[in-house]
């Protein structure tokens, strides 16, 4: 009878493990989302992933393009380019190295969502 061996690969790079938001980041984003939904500003959300970034996309209506994106840059060129807030055209509205700082320093009430 053949012997079966279990092989576990523990040599995964740190960058491969973080291809998505970690729990603290996601909690911070979802707290903001709950606040904005209760205001009536945001209606829906989705996630999108790529090789260089993962983003939390915000919608005013279900069938439209996302009007805002909270993006985590997986391969930042500079330290302060770790997290972005982008508009629907991909223009960077705000950026920071800390997600909590980015969300708290952005004036969400002054930010108008353009249809």
Phi, psi and omega in degrees: 000139181282146177267135179258131179244141176264124180247124180248126180265105179264009184265039179278132179294154178298324180293329178288330180289328186258059177268010180212177176290140174279172187301317181295320179295315181295322178296318178298316180293317182290330173296316177296318180299315179299320179296316183287329175292320179294332175284342183089008182279319183248146183243324186209167178213164173207171175244145172225143182232154176211187180289326185255346184206159172230141184221152174258112186261134183249137181239147170273324176228157186293323189270001184263178172288158176294139180269337177219152175225128171260113193245137172255118179276116183282338179228071184289143176281326179231162183298318184280005178255029180283320181232140180231155163241122183242150175274186185292340178268359180090005178285133181284121178272318183206151177213155182197167175268350181233126183294318178300317179296319180298316182289322181285328182276347177279131179274094185290329180289330179275344181281115181266134176271118183267132180281000000 
